[in-house]
Amino acid sequence: MGGPQTSAGERPEGICREGAGVPGSEAMRTRLNRLSTLLRSAARTAFAAALCSAASAADWPQWRGPHRNGSSDETGWCADWSRSPPRPLWEAEIGDGVSQPSVAGGRVYVVGLVEGAKDIVQCLDIDTGQPLWRATVPSVSAESESLGNSICGPVATPAVDGGRLFTYHRTHELRCWGVDGGEPLWTVDLLKQYGVCSSKRMIYWTPGNSPLALGDTVIVSGYGATGAVALHARTGRLVWRAAGADDRDYDGPRPQKGGSNVWTSPTAATVGGRLCILLNLNRDIVCLDAATGEEVWRHIESRWPGPACVGDVLAVGDELVAPGYMRGEGEGRVLDHRGRLVRRLPLLLTQTGSPALDRGWLLVPRLAVEVATGTAVRTANGEPIVVDGKILSLGPSTLTLGERGDGHYRLLGSVPVKADRWAGPVFSSGRILFRSSRTRLACWDLRAAPPDEAPAAGPGAGT
């Protein structure tokens, strides 16, 4: 039912020979160039429509936001914190975990671990934090329980699209829910049916591969022989399955020498005129046709980039960037649209989440790196997101507002907060939401305060 499949042993060269067999006449070349331009424009339009089909400017419906790159175009919130600093609205118990919430249509969707063996899926009202519906499902599989890990809560962030909510659990079950009342629509065990994880260590530590909702499909990346699977969003039936990297299991006493953990999620981008899915499998960067799963190219490193992989592949102009891991010998890699290495970015390292994109620069905690030149600028400490050109950085004790321009970073304001270091922030409808602890979700208001209210600025606000 899917498109052409790529076996685990195949290694495409990653070279697209453009122009082969094209007649030499200038008129023919002109017509082909015009056709190529139209096709690229159509692909970009299809990508934007598919990724944002059910999202408004105020939604943050998936992992890393509406564009899957840590940025939002939302306007209308207050960036003058000396006049109107952020104000806490509510906190809610959501269960243990480090997954981020997703927001669509004024509703907050989040998953947490309760009672040590159940995941609670909740829909909250963004204005009050009150639950609109709840559902619980088993969160411990026979495989993970046999390995002894029963304390790690959900890592994968849910996705909302087309009236459906998609959640991915430690059991490697992908579940689909109706957004209005939380009715279960379908469940697929990706481990048993499609072998998305062939690493005992990854089963132990819980999958952090957040699903990508893209048009009529939902896509989840894997580790090992299966690089990704695409399921029909309405039925859960397989659309395509793509090969991953070689099985490099972590069973030895020195696991960092024998392979890598992969907590990355698929991203979508127009590459070479077609809508593609991009996978960061640490050593392998893979580009797949979004409709068929056919492998377009594969970039293979001659050495291990790092002991773990937590950054997704992001499209920056006509180039693709895969970040490295903070604690290893990793470094960011910049590829062209054919999968060829263009240059390396030694400073582009992350540990807790993917970089945020800001007009050709990628942001990680404490640093902004220009993709084109490798120029680095110091920024605030904390997990960054970009909203309407402003940078919000969430650290364990501080929420910071800043902006980047002309090769420098300018601090605009900061307020004290309490936040979990592993779960980054999300932004929707003028509010910023984050885990204040492993078990609680906080919502702060960044809209301008009404004229009759005069909230006192917190320490550092507006500085």
N, C-alpha and C positions, 0 to 999 in steps of 0.2 A: 504494500500500500504506500510505502514511502518511495523516495527516489533512489538513484544509484547509491550503493553502499561501498564504503572503503574498508578493506580488511585491515586488521591490526598491523600486518607486516608491510603494507604498502607505504612508500615514502615518496610522495610527489616532489618534483624538483622545485616547485614554487616559482616557475617562470612562465609567464603568459607571453607567447610570441605574438605581438600585435602587428597587423598589417601584412601577414603572410598571404600571398596570392592576390594582393590588391592590384588592380590594373594601374598602370603608370600615368594615365591621363590626369591632368590637373582638375578637370571637371568632375571626374569620378571621385578623386580624393576629396574635393570640396563637398560633394553630396554625402560621402561617407562620414565626413567630419560633422556635418549638420545632423545626420542621423544619430551619430554617437552622442552628440550634445543633447538631443531630444530624449534618448534612452536614459542618459544619466539623470536628466531632470525628472523624468517619470519615476525612476527608481528612488530618487530623493523624496519625491512627493508621496510615493507609496510607503516609504519608511516612516515618514512623519505621521501619515494617517494611521498606520498600523500601530505605532508605538503610543500614540496619544489619542486613540480612537474614543476612549471613554474618559479621558482626563481633561479637566478644566485647568485654567491657569492657576487655580488655587489648590489643586490636588498634588499629592506626593504618593502616587499609587503603587510604587514598587521600590525595590532595593535601589538606593542612590537617586531616587526621585523620578520625575517625569521623563528625563532624558537618559537615565541610567548613568549619569556622570557627576552626581553630587551638586547639580545646579538646578535652579528654578527661575522662571521669568516673572514670577509673581511681583506685582507692584502694590502700592497703596499702604504698605506698613511704614512704621516710623523709624527712621535711621538717625534721628536726633535724640539721643538718649539723655542729653542734658535737659531737654524740655519734657520728654516722656520716656522714662526708662522702662525696661521690661518689668512686667508684673506677674507674679505667680497666680495662676487661675485655679488649678486643682491638681491633686495627685490621686492615683488609683492603684490598688493592688492588682498585679497582672500575672503573678507567678514568676518563678526563677527563669533566668535566661539572659542572653545578650543579643537576641534578635531585635531589630528595629520595628517600630510600627509602620503601617502604611495608612494613608488617608485619602479618602475619595468621597465626594458629596457630603462633606461635613461629618463623616463617620471615621472613627479610628479603629483599625483592625490590628490585633496584636496576639501573640502566642506566648505562653509561659508554662513552666513545669510546676505542677502541684502534687502534693502527696508522694513525691519521689518517683512516681511511675505513670503519671497522667499529664498530657498536654491540655491546657485549657485555651480554647480559641474564643476570643472576645471581640465584640463590636461595641465601641463606646461612643457616646455623644461628644463631639469635640468642644461644645460649649460648657458642658457640666462634668464630663468624665463618668457619667452614669452609664452602666451597661444597658445596651439595647437587646442583646442576646448573648448567650454563652453556650459552648458545647465542649465536652471533654472526650478525649480519645486516648488509648494506650500509647505511651511514649517509649516503652522499653521492648525491644525485640529480643528474641532468643539469642541472636548473635551478640548484641551489645551487652546483655545481661551476663552472658557467659564470660565476657571479657572484664567484668567487674566494674564498669563505669555506670553508676546510677545517680550521679549528682549533677551532671552537666545538663542545663536546660537548653531550649531551642536556640539555634544560631541563625538559621535561615530566616530571612524576612519575607512575609507574605506578599502576594501580588493581587491587585484588584483590577478587573477589566470586564466589560460587557455584562455587568450584573453578576459576576462570579468572583469568588475569593479562592485563591490557591495557596495552600500551606504545605510545607515540606518538613517532615518530622525525623526524629532520630531513628525511627524504624525504617527510614528510607521510603516511607509511604508518601506519595503526593496525593493530597486530598483537595477536592473541589466542593465549595459550599455556595449556596445562594446568599447574596449579600443582605437581603431584606430580613429573613428570619433565621438564617443559619442552618437551613435544611441541607443535609449531606446529599450531594449529587453523584459523585463517584470517587472511588479510591483505587490507586494503582500502586502496587509494591514494586518500586523501580529496582530494588536490589535483587529480588527473586525473579522478576520477569525479564529484566534487561541487563543485570549485572553492572549497575552503575558504580559500584564500589568493589574493588578487589583487594583492598588493603585492610587488614585487621585493625591497624592503628586508626584509620579513618572511621571505621565502624565504632571504635572505642570513643573517639573524641566528638562525635556527632557531626553530621554534614552541615556545612555552612554555605552550601550552594543554593542561593536564592533563585526561585523560578522567575523566568522572563515571560510575561504575557505579551504576545505579539500577534495581533489580529485574531485569527481563528485557532491559533496554536498556543501551547504553553511549553516552554523549553527548559530543561534542567540539565546542567553539566554533571559529568561523572568523574571518576578517578579509576584509572586502570584501562582495561580493554575497551570500555565504552566511554567515549568522550562526551556525548550528549544524546538525549532523546527528546523528540518533539511529539507531543500528544495533542489530539484534537481537544480544544478547550471545552466543547459541549459534551463529548462522550467519553473522553479519556482514552480513546483508541490510538494506537501507534500511527504516527504520520511518517517519521523516519528515525533512524538510529545511526549514529556516526561513531567511527572508531576513535579511541583515545590514544594515550601514550602506552608504552610497554608497561607491563605489570611490574612495578618496582615496590615491593612490599617492605614494610618496616617491621621485620620480625627479629632483627638482630639486636645485640646489646648496644650498638652504636648506630641507631637508626639514621642519624643525619648523614652517615657515610653511604647509606644504601638506597636512598630515594628521597622522597619529599612528600609533605602533606599539601593538599590542594584545597583551599577554601576560596575558590573563585566562582564567579557567576557569569553566565553568558551575557554578552552585549550584542546589540544589533547596530550595523552601520552600512552605509553604501560604500562598497569597495569595488573599484574598477567598473562602475556602472551597474552593479547588481546589489540587491539587498542581501547581506551576509550576516551570519552569526560568527562571533569571534570568541575563542576559548583560550584562556591562559592555563596551560597544563604544566607550568613551571619550565621544564626543558623544551617542550613543544608549544609553539603558538600556532593555532589552527584556525583557518578561515573556511567556513562552510556556506553553501548556498542555503538561504533561509527557507526556501520552498521545498527543497528536495533532500537536504542534508548532504549533498554531494560535496566532497572535499575539493575546494578551489586551490588551496596551497597549504603547505605546512613548513614552518620555520623551525629548525632543530638546532639547538645549541650544542656546541662541542663539549661543554662542561655544564655542571649543575649551576644554575643561577643562584640557588639558595636552598636552605633546609626546609623552607615552607613557602607557600605561594598564597598570598591573600589579596592581590590586586588584579582587577579585571582589565582587559584590553580596552582602551579608549581611543576613539577616533578624534584626532586633532588636525583639522584641515584635511589634507590629502595623505596624512601619515597616521600610523597606528602606534600606540605606546603601551608597553607592558611594564609595570613597575616591578622593582625587586623587593626582597625581604630585608627588614631592618637589621635582623640579627645574624645574617649570613654574609656571604661574599656576593650578595646579589646586587644588581644594578638595573636601572631601567633600560629597556631596549626600544629603539625607534625603528619601525619597519615601513617600507613603502607598500603600495597597493598590490605588489606582486609577492609580498612576504620576504623581501630581501632586507637584510640588516643595513640600515643607513648610518646609524651612530648609536652610542651608548650614553646614558645619563647616570653617572656614578652616584649622584646625590638623591635620585628619585627612589627612595626606599620607604616602605610602610610596613606596619605590623597589625593594625587593627581594622583597616578598611581601605577601600580604593581611593585614589586621589580624586579631588574635585577639579573640574575644568573651569578656567576663567580666561576666556579670550586668548587662547594660545599658550597659556600657562597652566601647569598642573600643581595643585596644592596638596601638601601632606602636612602633618603636624610640624610646626615651627619653620616651614620652608615653602617657598614658591619657586618652581623651576620653569624657565622658558623652554619649550620643546625645541624650537628652532635653533637656539644657540647654546643651551645648557646653562645660561645665566641663572644664578640662584639668589634669592632675596629672603632674608629672615622675616618670618611672620610670627603670629601668636602661637602659643602652645595650645593644643587641642585639636580634635577632629574637625576639619573645616567643611563647610558647605557654602555655596555661592548663591545669593538671592538678589536678583536685579542688580548685579554688579558689585554688591557688597559682600564681604567675607564674614561669616559667623563661625567662630571657633569655639568648640565646647571642650573644656578641660575638666579635670576632676573637681575643681573648686571655683572655676571662673568661666563665664560666658563673655566672649570678646567680640567686638565689632570693629572691622577694619576695611580698608580698601587698598587695592594695588594699582599703581600707575606710574609711568615714567621711570621704571626700574627701581621703585622703592615701595615700601609698605607703610601705610599711615594708620595709626591707632585712632579709632573714633570713639570708643567707649568700652566699658567693661562693668559687669555686675557679678557679685559672688553667687555661686550656685553649688549644689551638691550633685555630682553626676557619676555614673558608673563609667570607668575608663574604657571598657570594651565595646560599648554600644554607642554609636554616633547619633547625632541629632537628625530630625526631619523637620520640614517647614511646610505649613499649609494654613491658608486663611488668616494670615497675620499672626500665627502662633508657631512657637518652636516647641517640639515635643522630644523628650529624651528620658532614658531610664535614670532616675535619681538614685537607684540602687539596683541590685540584681532582680529585685522583686516588685519595684514600684515604678510607675510611669508618671512623669511630671509634664505639665503643660503650662507654658508661660506666654503672656500676651505681649506682642510687639506692635500692636496697633496703637495709634495715637490715643492718649487718654482723653475722655470727654472734657470739655472746657470747665465743667463744674467740679472736676476732680483735679487735685494737685498732689499727685504722688511724690513722695520724697525720693530723690535719687539715691540709689544704693552706693556704697563705697566704690569710687572709681568710675561711676557712671558719667559718661560724657567727657572723660579725660582722654 
